[in-house]
């Protein structure tokens, strides 16, 4: 039995479906979709400001929210790479934790706080958020509940985290247009 020309080994059918030449089964790299990735160096000066702080509350609200400040610079960098819906999803969770933190203390939000990072990792793995956003939020989380922080300091740090995210949401929406 002679094989048909369109079904010979290694070529696949002429319509490029099935085995052989089909990209689905090929080892060649393919475009997996998602967002284009910018290098962290685009936001490295802003990340360095956060890294320099032992506690997030050490950042002034002016430094975060002013024109050309941390939030605006980050929003410009994320333009086209971070959808407002994804940002709002994380912000809403973070803001609801803030209210519970003030009324019930750290123990009321501790598990939700520590689940923020795994939820970020999931979104990053699905290419719903850019790498730089994952790095930013991870850095902030590290500076909320530090080893030396008492509950009052944790609340101050968390408040500053919420303010940073709130400013980022606002500037992201502004630059989305």
N, C-alpha and C positions, 0 to 999 in steps of 0.2 A: 504494500500500500504506500503510495507516494503522498507525502504531506502537501497540503495546499500551500501556495507561496505565502499567504498572509498568516500562516500558523507555524512557520518554521521556528525552530528553537532559537531563543535569544532575540527574536524580532517582535514577537507579539502580533496581534491583529493590526491591520492597517488603521483602524479607528483608534488605536492606542488604548484599548481596554483589554483587560485580562493580564496574563503573566508575561514575563519577558521584558518588553520595552515600557511597560506601564510604570509611571513614576511612583505609583502607590507601592510597588514592590522593589523599587530601585534603591540603591544605597546612596544615590546622589542627593546632595542637600536640597531641601525644598523650602519655600517660603511658608513658614508656619503661621503667618498672620500676626495679630497682636500689634503692639506699638513699636515704633522705632525706638531704639535705645540711645540715649545721649550718655556721654561719659560723665562720671561723678565730678570730674574736674569743673564742669559748668557751674556746679553749686558748691564746690569745695570751700570757697571763702565763708559761705554761710554755715556749712557743716563745721568748719573750724571754730566758728564763734560758739556753736553749741558744745563742741568737744571741750573747749576751754573752760566751760562752766562745770563746777562740781555739782551744783544744783541748778535745775532749769529756772528757778526763780531768780537766779543771778542775772539772767538776761532782763534788760529793762523792756517795758512794754513799748517805749518809744523806739528802741532799736528794732523791735519786731514789726511794728505797724507803720512807721514813718515811710514817706515816699523814698523809694530806693532802699528800704530796709529789708530785713530778712524775709518776711512774708512775700513782699512784692517781687523780690529777686527770684525766690523759689517758684512763684506762680508763673513768672515769665519763662523760666526754665522748663516747667512742666507743660507749657502750652502745647496742645496737640497730643500730649502723651498721657495725660491724666484726665479722665472724664469727670465732670462734676458729680455725676451719680455715684461713682466709686468714692470720691472724696467725701461726699455727704454721708455715705453709708458709714464710713469710719468716724467722721465727726459726730454724727448723731449718737453713736454708741459711746464715744468719749464724753460728750456733753451730758448724757443721761447718767453716766457714772459719777460725774461731778456733783450732781444734786444728791445722789445717794451717799457720796463721801461726806458731804457737809452735814447731812442729817444723821447718818448712822456710823460714820467713821470708816477707817481703813478696812476693817474686817468685812463690812458690807459689800465692798467692791473688789476685794483682793483677787478672787478667782476671775472676775470679768476683766480686771486690769491685766492679769497675766495671759489671758486668752487673746488679747489684742494682737500680739506678735504672731501666734499661729494663724490667726485669721488673715493677717497681712501676708504671711508666707504662702497661704493658699491662693490669695489673689495674685501674688507675684508669680506663682507657679502656673497659673492659668493665663498669665500675661494680661491681667486686668489693670494692673498698676505698674508704673515704671520702677526700675531698680532704685533710682534715686529717692523716690517716695518711701520705699521700704527702708532704706538706709536712714532717712530723716526721722521717721517715726520710731525706729529702733533706737536711735541715739536719744531721742526725747524720753522714751520709756526708761532707759538706763539712768536718766537724770531726774526721774520723778521719785522713785523709791530707792534712795541711796542707803548705803549701810549706816551712815551716821545720822540720817534724818529721823527726827521724832515725828509724831503724827501731825503736829502743827506745820512742820516743814514740808512733809509729804503733801499736805493740803495746798500750801503755797506753790509747790512745784507743779502739782496737778492743775491748779488754776492757771498758771502760766502756760502749761501745755495746751489747755483749752483755748486760751487767748491766741496762741500761735496758730492753732488749727483754724480758729474762727477767722483770723486775718487771712490765712491762706485760702480758705473757702471764698472769702470776699474778693480777693485779688484774682483768684482763678476764674471766678464768674466774670469779673471785669475784663480780663484778657481773653475770655472765650469768644467774645463778639467778633 
